[in-house]
Amino acid sequence: MMGINFHHNENRNAYTTREADISWRQTMRDLVQFENISNALDVGCGGGIYSKALADMGVASVTGVDFSEAILEGARENCKEYKNITFKYGNALDTGLDSNSFNLLLERALIHHIEDLHSCFKEAYRILETNGIYIVQDRTPEDCLFEGNNGHIRGYFFELFPRLIEKETNRRHDSSLVIEKLKEVGFKEVEEVKLWETRKVYKNKEHLLKDISNRTGRSILHELDDKELKLLINYIDNLISIDTDIVEKDRWTIWKAIKY
């Protein structure tokens, strides 16, 4: 399997089908004084889920950047009711945006796709204004390896297909490296927070299994062929002991850094 092709039109809505949970919003409010934020940037915005959340939290102007025109098309459709959100083609190493132009920069579920953290963080430093806040959210190798249960569905992927463990952990960065690279480019006061973020609440098991069968917003499942995916669905079906109101949560690490 080749993994997900973010540029293929069939994946344009793969990252638009849910909302940012209240657990995420509350953590953001604990980290950021949103009354001081007027201009935010969401790099690796995907379908605009978190661009929309930033706007809902009171940010007057939100810009979303992604390296896939197909994904951006889905984001524009997803956020068409929001006149204060704009989307732009670009990537985390070269956004094409002006220097010193944003109060807040969010990069969620992005850096595991990037090997060159120094260049990524250097670009972030450039486009943030003085006292600007940089929020990086991703999984460390340790975040990935919690056991599967009724709430942590992701853990079952690795139990059934152990080969995915190496694929998953190899693309994740240790927290110590993230902090080191942030400081290397000039960021100060780097703070680390752990979050069990509610990914989605499913009204029943069938709803969850359909989400998995569509590989919705789960790039790791593109490492499985269709036959393996069916095996996984049966495996999860047999192991989940509840049938209604399934609350799926994932473990994340969030780093907050400030440009002075």
C-alpha positions in Angstrom: 0.0 0.0 0.0 1.2 3.5 -0.8 -0.6 5.5 1.9 -3.1 8.3 1.4 -2.8 10.6 -1.6 -3.9 14.0 -0.2 -4.0 15.4 -3.8 -6.6 13.0 -5.2 -10.0 14.4 -5.6 -11.7 11.4 -4.0 -10.0 12.5 -0.7 -11.2 16.1 -0.8 -13.8 15.5 2.0 -11.8 13.0 4.0 -11.0 15.7 6.6 -14.2 17.7 6.7 -16.7 15.4 8.4 -16.4 16.3 12.1 -16.1 19.2 14.4 -13.4 20.2 16.9 -14.5 18.8 20.3 -15.1 20.9 23.4 -12.1 19.1 25.0 -9.9 20.7 22.4 -11.5 24.1 22.6 -11.1 24.2 26.4 -7.4 23.2 26.2 -6.8 26.0 23.6 -8.5 28.5 25.9 -6.2 27.4 28.7 -3.2 28.0 26.5 -4.2 31.1 24.6 -6.0 34.3 25.6 -8.3 34.5 22.6 -9.4 38.0 23.4 -5.8 39.1 22.3 -6.0 37.1 19.0 -7.3 38.9 15.9 -5.4 37.1 13.1 -4.8 33.3 13.2 -3.2 31.0 10.7 -4.0 27.2 10.4 -1.2 25.5 8.5 -2.0 22.0 7.3 -5.6 23.0 7.7 -7.1 20.0 5.9 -10.8 20.3 5.6 -11.0 23.4 7.8 -12.3 21.8 10.9 -9.9 23.7 13.2 -10.0 26.9 11.1 -13.7 26.9 11.8 -13.1 26.2 15.5 -10.7 29.2 15.7 -13.3 31.4 14.1 -16.0 30.1 16.5 -13.7 31.0 19.4 -13.7 34.6 18.4 -10.8 35.1 16.1 -11.7 37.9 13.7 -9.6 36.6 10.7 -8.5 33.0 10.1 -6.3 31.9 7.2 -6.0 28.2 6.3 -3.1 26.8 4.3 -2.7 23.4 2.8 -0.5 21.8 0.1 -3.4 20.0 -1.5 -5.8 21.9 -3.9 -8.3 19.0 -3.6 -8.3 19.2 0.2 -8.6 23.0 0.0 -11.7 22.7 -2.3 -13.3 20.6 0.4 -12.3 23.1 3.1 -13.8 26.0 1.2 -17.1 24.1 0.9 -17.0 23.1 4.6 -16.4 26.7 5.7 -18.5 28.6 3.1 -20.8 30.1 5.8 -17.7 31.7 7.4 -16.9 35.0 5.7 -13.8 35.6 8.0 -12.0 32.4 6.9 -9.9 32.3 3.8 -7.8 29.5 2.3 -4.5 29.6 0.5 -2.4 27.0 -1.3 1.1 26.6 0.3 3.1 24.3 2.6 4.6 24.5 6.0 8.1 25.0 4.8 7.1 27.8 2.4 3.8 29.4 3.1 4.3 32.4 0.8 2.8 34.6 3.5 4.2 37.9 4.8 6.6 38.0 7.8 5.4 39.1 11.2 1.8 38.9 10.2 -0.1 36.5 12.6 -0.9 36.5 16.3 -1.5 32.8 16.4 -0.3 29.9 14.3 -1.8 26.4 14.7 -0.2 23.3 13.1 -2.3 20.3 14.1 -1.6 16.8 13.0 1.0 18.2 10.6 4.5 17.6 11.8 4.4 13.8 11.5 4.3 14.4 7.7 7.5 16.5 7.9 11.0 15.3 8.4 12.7 18.7 8.4 11.4 20.2 11.6 14.0 23.0 11.7 12.7 24.4 8.4 9.1 24.0 9.4 9.6 25.8 12.7 11.8 28.5 11.1 9.0 29.4 8.7 6.6 29.5 11.6 8.9 31.9 13.5 9.1 34.1 10.4 5.4 34.6 9.9 4.5 35.1 13.5 4.5 38.6 14.9 6.4 39.5 18.1 4.7 37.9 21.1 2.9 35.6 18.6 1.9 32.1 19.8 2.7 28.9 18.0 0.6 25.8 18.8 1.9 22.5 17.5 -0.3 19.4 18.1 0.7 15.9 17.2 1.3 12.5 18.6 4.7 11.3 20.0 5.6 7.7 19.6 4.4 7.1 23.2 1.0 8.7 22.4 0.4 6.1 19.6 0.8 2.9 21.6 -2.0 3.0 24.2 -4.1 -0.2 24.2 -7.4 -0.4 22.3 -10.6 -0.1 24.2 -14.2 1.1 23.8 -12.9 4.7 23.7 -9.4 4.3 22.2 -10.3 2.6 18.9 -7.0 3.5 17.3 -5.2 1.0 19.6 -6.9 -1.9 17.9 -5.3 -1.0 14.6 -1.9 -1.9 15.9 -3.0 -4.9 17.9 -4.3 -6.6 14.7 -1.6 -5.3 12.4 1.6 -4.9 14.4 3.5 -3.9 11.2 1.6 -0.6 11.5 3.4 0.2 14.8 6.7 0.8 13.1 5.1 2.8 10.3 3.3 4.9 12.9 6.1 5.5 15.4 8.7 6.1 12.8 6.8 9.1 11.5 6.3 10.6 14.9 8.8 12.9 16.6 9.9 12.6 20.2 8.8 15.5 22.4 12.5 16.3 23.4 13.3 16.7 19.7 10.3 19.0 19.0 11.3 21.2 22.0 14.9 21.3 20.9 14.1 22.3 17.4 11.6 25.0 18.5 14.3 26.6 20.7 16.8 26.2 17.9 15.0 28.6 15.7 14.3 31.2 18.5 11.1 30.2 20.2 11.0 30.8 24.0 8.9 29.5 26.9 8.1 26.1 25.3 5.3 24.4 27.2 4.1 20.8 26.7 0.5 19.6 27.4 -1.0 16.1 27.0 -4.6 15.9 25.8 -7.1 13.0 25.3 -9.1 14.7 22.6 -12.6 13.4 21.7 -12.4 12.6 18.1 -16.0 11.8 17.5 -19.1 10.5 19.2 -20.9 7.7 17.3 -24.6 7.1 17.9 -24.0 3.4 17.5 -21.3 0.8 16.5 -22.5 0.7 12.9 -21.8 4.4 12.6 -18.2 3.9 13.9 -17.6 0.9 11.6 -18.7 2.8 8.6 -16.3 5.6 9.5 -13.5 3.1 9.7 -14.5 1.4 6.4 -14.3 4.8 4.7 -10.9 5.5 6.2 -12.3 8.9 7.1 -9.5 11.2 8.2 -7.3 8.3 9.2 -4.2 8.3 7.0 -2.8 5.2 8.7 -5.6 3.1 7.4 -4.5 3.7 3.8 -1.6 1.4 4.7 -4.1 -1.5 4.7 -5.6 -3.0 1.6 -9.4 -3.6 1.4 -9.2 -7.2 2.6 -7.1 -6.2 5.6 -9.5 -3.3 6.3 -12.5 -5.8 6.4 -10.5 -7.9 8.9 -10.0 -4.9 11.1 -13.6 -3.9 11.0 -14.6 -7.4 12.1 -12.0 -7.4 14.8 -13.2 -4.1 16.2 -16.9 -5.2 15.9 -16.1 -8.2 18.1 -14.1 -6.3 20.7 -16.3 -3.2 21.3 -18.7 -4.1 24.1 -21.1 -1.2 23.8 -23.4 -0.4 20.9 -24.6 3.2 21.6 -22.9 6.6 22.3 -19.4 5.4 21.5 -17.0 8.3 22.5 -13.7 7.9 20.5 -10.7 9.6 22.0 -7.1 9.9 20.9 -4.0 10.9 22.9 -2.1 14.0 21.7 0.8 16.2 22.7 0.5 19.9 22.4 3.5 22.3 22.4 3.0 26.0 22.9 5.9 28.3 22.0 6.2 32.1 22.0 8.1 34.4 19.6 9.8 37.3 21.4 
